[in-house]
Amino acid sequence: MSKTRLNIFIEPDHAKRLRQLAALKGEAKSAIVAAALSSYLSPDGADRREAALASRLDRLSNQFGRLERDQTILIETLALFIRYTLSVSAPLPEAHQKAARAQGRLRFDQFVDQLGRHLQRGGSLVRQVHEEIFPDEGRFFGLADDNEDQGSAGSEDHDAEAAPP
C-alpha cells in the first residue's frame, strides 16, 4: 500500500504534545496523526463527537440547575430571615442604641469568622438543607456523598450558631 507524503504546519504546543505522546506510546508521530485523522474523517466520527458534546451539555445543564436551585434557596432564606428579623425587632430607645450598635458589630464579626471557618471546611449548608428536605433528590444529583462527611460538622455549626454572643 503506498502512502502519500504530506507536509503540514502545526502549533508548537501541538507538536510538543505529539512528540510526548509518540514517546510515551512508542509509536511514530505519523501513525498517531493518521489515526487521529482517520477517526475525524470516519462516518461515525461525527456521531461520536455529537454524543460527547451532548454528554457535556447534559452535565452543564445539571450543574446550572443545581446552581439555580441553590440560588433560589439562598434568596428565599435571606428574604425570610429579613422579614422575620424586621417583624420581631422592637425599636430601641435612644439611650441604648450605641450599645446595640457595638453589640451588632461584635455579632457581625463573629458571623464572618464562623462563615470563614465553615467555608474552609468545605461545608455547604444549602446542600445539607436540601438533603434534609429532599433526601432522594440529593442522592440523584450526587450530593449525598458530600453530605455524609459533614453530618457531624453540621451539628457543630448549629450549636455554635445557637449560642448567644
C-alpha positions as CSV (number, residue, x, y, z in Angstrom):
1,M,0.0,0.0,0.0
2,S,1.5,3.3,-1.0
3,K,1.3,6.3,1.2
4,T,1.2,10.0,0.3
5,R,3.7,12.3,1.9
6,L,2.1,15.4,3.4
7,N,3.9,18.4,5.0
8,I,1.8,20.3,7.5
9,F,2.3,23.1,9.9
10,I,1.0,22.8,13.5
11,E,1.2,24.9,16.5
12,P,4.4,24.5,18.6
13,D,2.3,23.3,21.6
14,H,0.6,20.6,19.5
15,A,4.0,19.5,18.1
16,K,5.4,19.2,21.7
17,R,2.3,17.2,22.8
18,L,2.5,14.9,19.7
19,R,6.2,14.3,20.5
20,Q,5.4,13.4,24.1
21,L,2.6,11.1,23.1
22,A,4.7,9.3,20.5
23,A,7.5,8.8,23.0
24,L,5.1,7.6,25.7
25,K,3.3,5.1,23.4
26,G,6.4,4.1,21.4
27,E,4.7,4.9,18.1
28,A,5.7,7.1,15.2
29,K,4.2,10.6,15.1
30,S,2.8,10.0,11.6
31,A,0.9,6.9,12.9
32,I,-0.7,8.9,15.7
33,V,-1.7,11.7,13.2
34,A,-3.0,9.2,10.8
35,A,-5.1,7.5,13.5
36,A,-6.5,10.9,14.6
37,L,-7.3,11.9,11.0
38,S,-8.9,8.6,10.3
39,S,-11.1,9.0,13.4
40,Y,-12.0,12.5,12.5
41,L,-12.9,11.6,8.9
42,S,-14.8,8.3,9.7
43,P,-18.6,8.4,9.1
44,D,-19.3,7.6,12.8
45,G,-16.8,10.2,14.0
46,A,-19.3,13.0,13.8
47,D,-21.8,10.9,15.8
48,R,-19.2,10.3,18.5
49,R,-18.3,13.9,18.7
50,E,-22.0,14.8,18.8
51,A,-22.6,12.3,21.6
52,A,-19.6,13.6,23.6
53,L,-20.9,17.2,23.1
54,A,-24.4,16.2,24.2
55,S,-23.0,14.5,27.3
56,R,-21.1,17.6,28.2
57,L,-24.1,19.8,27.6
58,D,-26.2,17.5,29.9
59,R,-23.6,17.8,32.6
60,L,-23.6,21.6,32.2
61,S,-27.4,21.7,32.3
62,N,-27.4,19.7,35.5
63,Q,-24.8,21.9,37.1
64,F,-26.7,25.0,36.0
65,G,-29.9,23.5,37.5
66,R,-28.2,22.9,40.8
67,L,-26.8,26.5,40.8
68,E,-30.2,27.9,40.1
69,R,-31.8,25.8,42.9
70,D,-29.1,26.8,45.4
71,Q,-29.5,30.5,44.4
72,T,-33.3,30.2,44.9
73,I,-32.8,28.6,48.3
74,L,-30.4,31.4,49.3
75,I,-32.6,34.2,48.1
76,E,-35.7,32.8,49.9
77,T,-33.7,32.1,53.0
78,L,-32.4,35.7,53.1
79,A,-35.8,37.2,52.4
80,L,-37.4,35.1,55.1
81,F,-34.7,36.0,57.6
82,I,-35.0,39.7,56.8
83,R,-38.8,39.6,57.1
84,Y,-38.6,37.7,60.4
85,T,-35.9,40.0,61.8
86,L,-37.7,43.2,60.9
87,S,-41.1,41.9,62.2
88,V,-39.8,40.8,65.6
89,S,-37.2,43.6,66.3
90,A,-38.6,46.3,68.6
91,P,-37.2,49.8,68.2
92,L,-34.6,50.7,70.8
93,P,-34.7,53.8,72.9
94,E,-32.0,56.4,72.0
95,A,-30.0,55.7,75.2
96,H,-29.5,52.0,74.2
97,Q,-28.7,52.5,70.5
98,K,-24.9,53.0,71.0
99,A,-24.6,49.7,72.9
100,A,-26.8,47.9,70.4
101,R,-24.6,49.1,67.5
102,A,-21.5,47.9,69.3
103,Q,-23.1,44.5,70.0
104,G,-24.2,44.3,66.4
105,R,-20.7,44.9,65.2
106,L,-19.4,42.2,67.5
107,R,-22.1,39.7,66.3
108,F,-21.3,40.5,62.7
109,D,-17.6,39.9,63.3
110,Q,-18.5,36.6,64.9
111,F,-20.7,35.7,62.0
112,V,-18.0,36.4,59.5
113,D,-15.5,34.4,61.4
114,Q,-17.9,31.4,61.6
115,L,-18.7,31.7,57.9
116,G,-15.0,31.7,57.1
117,R,-14.4,28.5,59.2
118,H,-17.4,26.9,57.5
119,L,-16.2,27.7,54.0
120,Q,-12.7,26.5,54.8
121,R,-14.1,23.1,55.9
122,G,-15.9,22.9,52.5
123,G,-19.3,22.6,54.1
124,S,-22.5,23.6,52.3
125,L,-25.5,24.4,54.5
126,V,-27.6,24.7,51.3
127,R,-26.8,21.1,50.4
128,Q,-27.5,19.9,54.0
129,V,-30.9,21.7,54.0
130,H,-31.7,20.4,50.5
131,E,-30.7,16.8,51.5
132,E,-32.9,17.1,54.6
133,I,-35.9,18.2,52.6
134,F,-35.4,16.0,49.5
135,P,-33.1,13.1,50.5
136,D,-33.8,11.1,47.4
137,E,-33.1,14.0,45.0
138,G,-29.8,14.7,46.8
139,R,-28.6,11.2,46.0
140,F,-29.8,11.6,42.4
141,F,-27.6,14.7,42.0
142,G,-24.6,13.0,43.7
143,L,-24.8,15.3,46.7
144,A,-25.3,12.6,49.3
145,D,-21.6,11.7,49.3
146,D,-20.6,15.3,50.0
147,N,-23.0,15.4,53.0
148,E,-22.1,12.2,54.7
149,D,-18.8,13.5,55.9
150,Q,-20.4,16.8,57.1
151,G,-23.1,15.2,59.3
152,S,-21.1,15.7,62.5
153,A,-19.6,19.0,61.3
154,G,-23.0,20.4,60.6
155,S,-24.2,19.8,64.1
156,E,-21.2,21.8,65.4
157,D,-22.3,24.7,63.3
158,H,-25.9,24.6,64.7
159,D,-24.6,24.6,68.3
160,A,-22.2,27.5,67.6
161,E,-24.9,29.5,65.8
162,A,-27.4,28.9,68.6
163,A,-25.1,30.2,71.3
164,P,-25.7,33.8,72.3
165,P,-22.7,36.1,71.8
